[in-house]
Amino acid sequence: MAGISFFSDMMQSITDRGRRLLAVGTRAEPVQAETTLETLCNMLLSSRGEASGMALAAEILQRWAELGPTGQRDFMLMLHEQFGPDVGKLDKAIDRYRSDRNSNTLIELHQAAEPRRQELVRRLNLAPKGTAKLVEMRERLLGMKDATEQMRAVDADFAHLFGSWFNRGFLTLRPIDWSTPADLLEKIIKYEAVHEIAGWDELRRRLVPPDRRCFAFFHPRLADDPLIFVEVALTTAIPSTITDVLDESRSPIAAQNATTAVFYSISNCQEGLRGISFGNFLIKQVVEDLRRDLPGLKTFVTLSPVPGFAGWLARLRKAEDAGLSEQTLETLDLLDEPDWTDDPERSQAVKAVLLPLAARYFVKEQGHGKRPVDPVARFHLGNGARLERLNFLADRSQKAMRQSHGLMVNYLYKLDDIEKNHEALAQHGEVAASPEVKKLAEAAVTDAGPGGPIRRRHGEMQKT
């Protein structure tokens, strides 16, 4: 941390010298208040001095941060319109490559095709805290509601550069525990995206007991801000509800007695890095660290939310060609009643219909590129995990009931099968699932259970 602080101070010192150079016009034009951002960006691209370049980058980022939403949107459009590829150079490079296809003309074509804004973003990264400010800039870009072709093109350049800058080789894995500095622990509370941390007491319950672990990835240019973190419960069995993990009255076990590591929350911390994958590396690294420290661990599994299920089911219920029987639809109508979970009869009726549909959702339904439609499923199944078990009413929080009707699932990371499972999904769209889940996926969904479907008549529940 001291080395990082020294580097930051040095960068700031160089930038301050560059500002003084710009202010007196030494080998560079003075930066006046009325100088436009577009002019400053062109000055930065033509700058050769390190100090003046860093000062220009800092000036641009500061002015951009002071813009309102409209000004920031105009800046992004300006990047698209004024800082794309040099069309003249690109046309000439294409012609030369067509007439003489060799390594040199290919390199020339590649260089001509790169938008000028990519080099601009690289140079903006020279500013003090430039990486963090550029991540924030992309967050604003992603939040701009008009996902036009121009905005998508600019975002593609940010994503391309971030994919290199945040390569796994630059990331460090650090444990998070109760001795971690308070400002970082506050960020863990803030960034938790799966199971809200209500305050310091709850955070303590997730970090202090001997059967709890937390790990985070950090980048050297964002040393005090995690990119992603995972919370782990060490147990003796695969949990079927989130209460099994987070119950305040539970009795902790010694870490050495645990046989199962449960990844129950994975939270991305930087919205500006959306689409830049860290989670697959995080889980694999944490598994290796846990196996080294606790050789008694044999099972590595998640307890995961299903954020897309309720929306998919709602669309299915409205679709005329969904193939659902009237009895099934009537049972699913119970989901619209606010207290259905409190009635064992209605709850069991819903369970009998919901679990086969959930299995179909995971195993049969496919999105773009034959990938699972659920975002969490895409992540874990894409990593080579197996869909092990569906857990009915595993999370009764308002968020979970709204997103998935309380459903949670276990993904099993069986190390010997990870590559095979990944290839089956990537090459053939085949979802790795346990025999129980596959059986549910094949089951008919027209029967609401052994007692027959439940119908509603005159406001009362009746068995038929």
Salt bridges, closest charged atoms under 4 A:
GLU59 OE1 - ARG19 NH1 3.28
GLU59 OE2 - ARG63 NE 2.87
GLU81 OE2 - HIS80 ND1 3.07
GLU108 OE2 - ARG96 NH2 2.22
GLU114 OE2 - ARG122 NH1 3.02
GLU119 OE1 - ARG122 NH1 3.11
GLU119 OE2 - ARG123 NE 3.02
GLU136 OE2 - ARG140 NH2 2.85
ASP146 OD2 - ARG73 NH2 2.69
ASP155 OD1 - ARG138 NE 2.64
ASP157 OD2 - ARG117 NE 2.42
GLU192 OE1 - ARG206 NH1 3.63
GLU202 OE2 - ARG206 NH2 2.72
ASP211 OD1 - ARG212 NH1 3.64
ASP211 OD2 - ARG250 NH1 2.76
ASP225 OD1 - LYS187 NZ 3.94
GLU231 OE1 - ARG206 NH1 3.10
GLU248 OE2 - ARG205 NH2 3.52
GLU271 OE2 - ARG274 NH2 2.21
GLU288 OE2 - ARG291 NH1 3.73
ASP289 OD1 - ARG292 NH1 3.30
ASP293 OD1 - ARG292 NE 3.12
GLU330 OE2 - ARG455 NH1 3.13
ASP333 OD1 - ARG317 NH2 3.19
ASP333 OD2 - ARG456 NH2 3.26
ASP336 OD2 - ARG317 NH2 2.82
GLU337 OE1 - ARG346 NH1 2.50
GLU337 OE2 - ARG456 NH1 2.83
ASP339 OD1 - ARG346 NH1 3.49
ASP343 OD2 - ARG346 NE 3.08
GLU365 OE2 - ARG360 NE 3.22
GLU388 OE1 - ARG386 NH2 2.66
ASP395 OD2 - HIS195 ND1 3.79
ASP417 OD1 - LYS420 NZ 3.84
GLU442 OE2 - LYS364 NZ 2.53
